[in-house]
């Protein structure tokens, strides 16, 4: 397969900001991919190049990409991704960010567009192509559970009087069938909205960055209790998950929640009480992005209590194989969030997935708070057999695009 043309343009994301969309064209097919952005960003994520500058960089490298393809140097996903990494020529900056020349966003747009193009060339669905690349070989390790972010807090809150320190308050269906799980999520989301509007007043309930509700919650516990009350009232088979994003409220040597200072030990005990009280199934980023030991201490306590709970690393690991190796060695959790734009290529993303599975860690594929209509992560989650997928609340077009693709894949899978 030869790339005969390539294009890059600026499009608008879910916040109306500029982002990138790449298009690759072969003799018979064309494919596009766009990239999201994070509002809450880990220090070790790939560098994001300003989109207008990315257009200039692209014009500088376009001829080199086409020439490499014409000469047969780009035949596989790994060929293309490694070629782009070599063109970038940087490993990291002083801040620890990789791909600081071309930008992880420009490289990723091209990497994902190539994946779509190659899948079409080979007559495969995108999830099948990813499955072959990731060595899952069509055997689904899991059908990804939808993880619905129904209340937005922290950096994603939209209500000015919200006192939520935690970033996401989630519900996760206890259903093997994705169609049923998605239906449960939509029903619960609507019921929770009704409950919150009655509690706070219609004018005080708005949508946050990921389409979850934002309201004048007094504290984290109030948000959790609201979710728990609706679950109990309607007897929905749902569990509660949390994305704490603790780096956002870490201050020098302590964590600040609701005006109160917590040491790492005190915060650990706080989480253990929440887990016990509310039957929580997962906690993401419970400590700051360098706190491997604190993650480990929480994981050990949960294991000792024989609780089957996911301790998920995101800012700690940033879809980076070297940081994941450290987390595995220190037993700093049992699951990793997978965000392709944190690392910058599909090849590197799948390397992290493989490492996680080799060490009995689960994977959760995730969107970003600032999204596009691109549904690539739906195929990625299915292709790697992820434990779950985070795509936000079941509302707003850029979130629904991922769920709708999952529904389509589920129907395709049932016919195979």
Legacy VTK file of the C-alpha trace (Angstrom):
# vtk DataFile Version 3.0
C-alpha trace
ASCII
DATASET POLYDATA
POINTS 416 float
0.000 0.000 0.000
1.433 3.336 -1.094
0.445 6.727 0.269
-0.034 8.970 -2.766
-1.192 12.067 -0.896
-1.536 13.403 2.633
-3.416 16.360 4.059
-3.689 18.077 7.406
-6.227 20.660 8.472
-7.454 22.429 11.584
-10.916 21.551 12.890
-12.795 22.559 16.044
-12.987 20.322 19.103
-15.789 20.035 21.679
-14.728 23.290 23.362
-14.527 25.169 20.066
-10.723 25.179 20.110
-8.417 24.286 17.230
-7.220 20.715 16.815
-5.850 18.584 13.969
-7.378 16.220 11.423
-5.118 14.223 9.107
-6.074 12.474 5.877
-3.989 9.840 4.114
-4.798 8.725 0.569
-3.726 5.543 -1.227
-4.491 4.400 -4.766
-7.853 2.979 -3.685
-8.785 4.379 -0.294
-8.594 7.383 1.977
-8.859 7.682 5.747
-9.033 10.481 8.297
-8.289 10.805 11.997
-8.506 13.690 14.441
-6.984 14.101 17.875
-8.480 15.126 21.228
-6.850 17.088 24.040
-6.808 16.893 27.807
-7.744 19.721 30.135
-6.222 17.855 33.073
-2.844 16.831 31.639
-0.086 14.707 33.179
3.431 16.137 33.196
4.825 13.196 31.236
2.383 13.310 28.318
3.626 13.847 24.770
4.095 17.455 23.737
1.127 19.163 22.043
2.127 21.445 19.185
0.041 24.550 18.528
-2.162 23.542 15.534
-1.097 26.384 13.218
2.541 25.528 13.833
1.694 21.851 13.246
0.429 22.765 9.754
3.795 24.327 8.958
5.670 21.316 10.339
3.482 19.007 8.281
4.308 20.831 5.056
8.000 20.354 5.882
7.688 16.574 6.317
4.912 15.703 3.843
7.251 15.057 0.927
9.433 12.837 3.104
6.439 10.708 4.123
5.304 10.296 0.509
8.840 9.484 -0.661
9.339 6.895 2.099
6.052 5.240 1.187
6.860 5.244 -2.534
10.232 3.589 -1.870
8.669 0.828 0.233
10.112 1.973 3.563
6.628 2.316 5.037
4.668 -0.919 4.797
3.423 -1.523 8.336
2.025 0.469 11.235
5.324 0.158 13.045
7.202 1.390 9.948
5.064 4.525 9.755
5.154 5.254 13.484
8.898 4.729 13.798
9.480 6.883 10.719
7.516 9.746 12.298
9.345 9.351 15.612
12.666 9.526 13.756
11.536 12.625 11.866
10.611 14.239 15.168
14.108 13.527 16.451
13.438 14.323 20.100
13.023 12.043 23.087
11.995 14.550 25.733
12.194 18.156 26.825
13.271 19.509 30.187
9.681 19.074 31.361
9.729 15.394 30.451
7.501 15.715 27.363
8.374 13.661 24.300
7.826 14.529 20.614
8.557 18.189 21.181
9.501 18.892 17.545
6.543 17.641 15.482
4.188 17.322 18.417
2.417 14.230 19.675
-0.845 15.570 18.238
0.492 15.810 14.672
2.194 12.417 14.880
-0.890 10.742 16.370
-3.261 12.127 13.716
-1.061 10.568 11.029
-0.615 7.323 12.968
-4.350 6.785 13.458
-5.190 7.773 9.883
-2.658 5.177 8.684
-4.305 2.524 10.859
-7.709 3.222 9.318
-6.234 3.263 5.812
-4.335 0.005 6.325
-7.399 -1.707 7.782
-9.404 -0.795 4.687
-6.577 -1.947 2.434
-6.569 -5.331 4.187
-10.383 -5.612 4.123
-10.641 -5.531 7.905
-12.725 -3.671 10.419
-10.501 -1.312 12.391
-10.930 -3.315 15.610
-9.859 -6.464 13.747
-6.737 -4.726 12.462
-5.891 -3.546 15.984
-6.581 -7.015 17.369
-4.083 -8.528 14.930
-1.493 -5.895 15.796
-1.954 -6.363 19.522
-1.680 -10.166 19.222
-5.193 -10.658 20.619
-5.926 -12.404 17.305
-9.667 -11.967 17.411
-10.062 -13.573 20.831
-11.749 -10.897 22.925
-10.179 -10.828 26.377
-13.099 -8.672 27.501
-15.939 -6.815 25.923
-15.255 -3.320 27.278
-17.581 -2.076 29.985
-18.901 1.440 29.424
-17.711 3.742 32.209
-20.107 6.689 32.338
-18.844 9.940 33.841
-22.156 11.224 35.193
-20.963 13.969 37.560
-18.083 16.264 36.618
-15.883 17.804 39.294
-12.394 19.204 39.709
-10.997 20.720 36.517
-14.051 19.498 34.561
-16.766 21.104 36.715
-18.861 23.828 35.090
-20.847 25.187 38.055
-18.959 27.961 39.831
-20.157 26.852 43.260
-19.146 23.214 42.862
-16.853 22.148 45.714
-15.936 18.794 44.182
-12.243 17.981 44.371
-12.586 14.649 42.572
-12.710 14.952 38.796
-15.137 12.210 37.773
-17.979 10.381 39.492
-18.848 7.373 37.373
-21.318 4.527 37.087
-20.311 1.179 35.608
-22.992 -1.360 34.574
-22.785 -4.895 35.916
-23.939 -6.343 32.622
-22.082 -8.570 30.156
-24.160 -7.361 27.212
-22.947 -3.983 25.947
-26.337 -2.991 24.506
-27.936 -3.582 27.906
-25.135 -1.757 29.705
-25.467 1.248 27.419
-29.233 1.322 27.922
-28.746 1.203 31.697
-26.311 4.089 31.473
-28.684 6.257 29.463
-31.609 5.545 31.775
-29.552 6.226 34.882
-28.138 9.440 33.415
-31.650 10.742 32.782
-32.882 9.707 36.246
-29.865 11.298 37.925
-30.491 14.528 36.026
-34.087 14.591 37.266
-32.913 13.912 40.822
-30.301 16.688 40.766
-32.644 19.252 39.219
-35.160 18.519 41.955
-32.458 18.755 44.634
-30.636 21.883 43.436
-33.118 23.556 41.102
-33.122 23.333 37.326
-31.047 26.507 36.923
-28.284 25.077 39.134
-27.630 21.909 37.133
-25.395 22.293 34.072
-23.156 20.014 32.031
-19.399 19.817 32.554
-16.646 19.166 30.020
-17.497 15.479 29.588
-21.310 15.958 29.582
-21.608 14.890 33.215
-23.699 16.996 35.570
-22.228 19.891 37.507
-24.071 21.491 40.433
-23.316 23.282 43.738
-22.202 20.109 45.522
-20.793 20.811 48.998
-18.261 17.983 48.925
-17.268 14.716 47.238
-19.403 12.607 49.563
-22.570 14.480 48.564
-21.999 13.664 44.889
-21.342 9.989 45.664
-24.437 9.812 47.858
-26.620 11.312 45.124
-25.468 8.608 42.708
-25.920 5.892 45.343
-29.455 7.063 46.172
-30.574 6.926 42.527
-28.984 3.493 42.075
-30.797 2.240 45.182
-34.124 3.862 44.301
-34.329 2.221 40.881
-32.370 -0.941 41.760
-30.040 -0.440 38.806
-27.213 -3.017 38.533
-24.522 -0.327 38.637
-21.306 0.211 40.586
-19.628 3.527 41.374
-16.192 4.470 40.053
-14.064 7.535 40.803
-11.418 9.440 38.888
-9.817 11.417 41.679
-7.103 13.169 39.594
-5.283 13.879 42.851
-2.447 15.801 41.182
-4.962 18.610 40.703
-5.302 19.202 44.458
-1.815 18.203 45.612
-0.056 21.155 47.268
3.677 20.711 48.024
3.437 18.016 50.739
-0.287 17.511 51.266
-3.657 17.124 49.522
-6.275 19.842 49.940
-9.898 18.681 49.942
-12.659 21.023 51.015
-10.210 23.292 52.796
-8.806 20.405 54.849
-5.235 19.155 54.528
-4.654 15.409 54.107
-1.363 13.575 54.341
-0.925 10.604 52.006
-1.746 8.230 54.876
-4.862 10.180 55.827
-6.007 10.287 52.217
-5.539 6.516 51.924
-7.797 5.968 54.945
-10.338 8.357 53.457
-10.480 6.257 50.281
-10.828 3.036 52.240
-13.836 4.462 54.079
-15.450 5.519 50.792
-14.842 2.071 49.303
-16.398 0.339 52.287
-19.390 2.672 52.516
-20.319 2.926 48.856
-19.199 -0.363 47.292
-16.864 1.464 44.923
-15.387 -0.653 42.124
-12.550 1.569 40.863
-10.378 4.522 41.860
-8.246 6.314 39.291
-5.236 8.479 40.198
-5.829 8.459 43.972
-2.471 10.186 44.562
-0.276 12.623 42.641
1.583 11.690 39.471
4.914 10.772 41.122
3.521 8.900 44.145
4.300 5.296 43.146
4.745 4.320 46.813
1.381 5.767 47.883
-0.398 3.950 45.055
1.323 0.788 46.247
0.302 1.286 49.883
-3.357 1.680 48.898
-3.188 -1.345 46.589
-1.683 -3.460 49.380
-4.389 -2.462 51.848
-7.146 -3.283 49.381
-5.528 -6.641 48.551
-5.225 -7.430 52.251
-8.959 -6.757 52.631
-9.585 -9.114 49.696
-11.509 -6.461 47.804
-11.685 -6.759 44.014
-11.195 -3.109 43.188
-9.320 -1.493 40.320
-6.603 0.970 41.276
-6.105 2.742 37.967
-2.993 4.655 36.958
-3.322 7.547 34.519
-1.230 10.622 35.361
1.149 8.194 37.070
1.828 6.222 33.877
0.625 8.408 30.938
0.450 5.451 28.506
4.230 5.185 28.778
5.896 1.767 28.924
8.808 2.949 31.084
6.543 4.490 33.701
4.309 1.417 33.580
7.361 -0.766 34.264
8.031 1.263 37.406
4.399 0.986 38.499
4.414 -2.779 37.946
7.671 -3.223 39.848
6.340 -1.235 42.799
2.858 -2.809 42.618
1.314 0.638 42.277
-2.058 -0.573 41.016
-3.652 -3.218 38.850
-4.992 -1.248 35.868
-3.776 1.432 33.476
-5.671 4.050 31.531
-4.848 3.994 27.819
-4.911 7.367 26.043
-3.138 7.303 22.657
-2.533 11.055 22.652
-0.475 10.738 25.843
2.219 8.817 23.967
1.656 9.815 20.325
1.484 6.663 18.154
-0.636 3.544 17.906
2.464 1.306 17.976
3.634 2.736 21.299
0.095 2.550 22.685
-0.146 -1.168 21.897
3.282 -1.762 23.414
1.932 -0.430 26.713
-1.193 -2.614 26.432
0.956 -5.697 25.833
3.148 -4.909 28.843
0.082 -4.476 31.040
-1.386 -7.830 30.021
1.922 -9.632 30.489
1.843 -8.472 34.102
-1.841 -9.168 34.799
-2.902 -5.530 34.724
-6.236 -4.505 33.233
-6.565 -1.778 30.609
-9.185 0.946 30.312
-9.221 2.871 27.028
-10.125 6.519 27.496
-11.241 9.618 25.656
-10.097 13.102 26.723
-12.098 15.924 28.230
-11.761 17.939 25.008
-12.922 15.631 22.216
-13.762 15.371 18.529
-16.270 13.219 16.662
-13.547 10.656 15.907
-14.544 7.236 17.288
-11.140 5.507 17.016
-10.995 4.622 20.722
-14.104 2.447 20.395
-12.274 0.139 17.977
-9.155 0.345 20.128
-11.030 -0.788 23.245
-12.559 -3.759 21.431
-9.377 -4.577 19.535
-7.262 -4.904 22.687
-10.001 -6.515 24.774
-9.997 -3.703 27.330
-11.709 -4.079 30.700
-13.560 -0.856 30.062
-13.884 2.304 28.009
-14.283 5.845 29.275
-16.140 8.021 26.780
-17.967 10.424 29.082
-21.662 10.675 29.824
-24.139 9.241 27.275
-24.817 12.718 25.869
-23.315 15.283 23.470
-22.249 14.266 19.950
-18.518 13.779 20.596
-19.275 11.330 23.463
-22.147 9.534 21.747
-19.981 8.924 18.649
-17.868 6.457 20.643
-20.856 4.634 22.127
-22.615 4.433 18.763
-19.514 2.886 17.201
-19.386 0.352 20.032
-23.016 -0.555 19.401
-22.235 -1.050 15.719
-19.179 -3.204 16.504
-21.243 -5.249 18.946
-23.797 -5.941 16.243
-21.026 -6.864 13.768
-19.468 -9.162 16.339
-22.764 -10.917 16.956
-23.078 -11.662 13.227
-19.556 -13.094 12.866
LINES 1 417
416 0 1 2 3 4 5 6 7 8 9 10 11 12 13 14 15 16 17 18 19 20 21 22 23 24 25 26 27 28 29 30 31 32 33 34 35 36 37 38 39 40 41 42 43 44 45 46 47 48 49 50 51 52 53 54 55 56 57 58 59 60 61 62 63 64 65 66 67 68 69 70 71 72 73 74 75 76 77 78 79 80 81 82 83 84 85 86 87 88 89 90 91 92 93 94 95 96 97 98 99 100 101 102 103 104 105 106 107 108 109 110 111 112 113 114 115 116 117 118 119 120 121 122 123 124 125 126 127 128 129 130 131 132 133 134 135 136 137 138 139 140 141 142 143 144 145 146 147 148 149 150 151 152 153 154 155 156 157 158 159 160 161 162 163 164 165 166 167 168 169 170 171 172 173 174 175 176 177 178 179 180 181 182 183 184 185 186 187 188 189 190 191 192 193 194 195 196 197 198 199 200 201 202 203 204 205 206 207 208 209 210 211 212 213 214 215 216 217 218 219 220 221 222 223 224 225 226 227 228 229 230 231 232 233 234 235 236 237 238 239 240 241 242 243 244 245 246 247 248 249 250 251 252 253 254 255 256 257 258 259 260 261 262 263 264 265 266 267 268 269 270 271 272 273 274 275 276 277 278 279 280 281 282 283 284 285 286 287 288 289 290 291 292 293 294 295 296 297 298 299 300 301 302 303 304 305 306 307 308 309 310 311 312 313 314 315 316 317 318 319 320 321 322 323 324 325 326 327 328 329 330 331 332 333 334 335 336 337 338 339 340 341 342 343 344 345 346 347 348 349 350 351 352 353 354 355 356 357 358 359 360 361 362 363 364 365 366 367 368 369 370 371 372 373 374 375 376 377 378 379 380 381 382 383 384 385 386 387 388 389 390 391 392 393 394 395 396 397 398 399 400 401 402 403 404 405 406 407 408 409 410 411 412 413 414 415
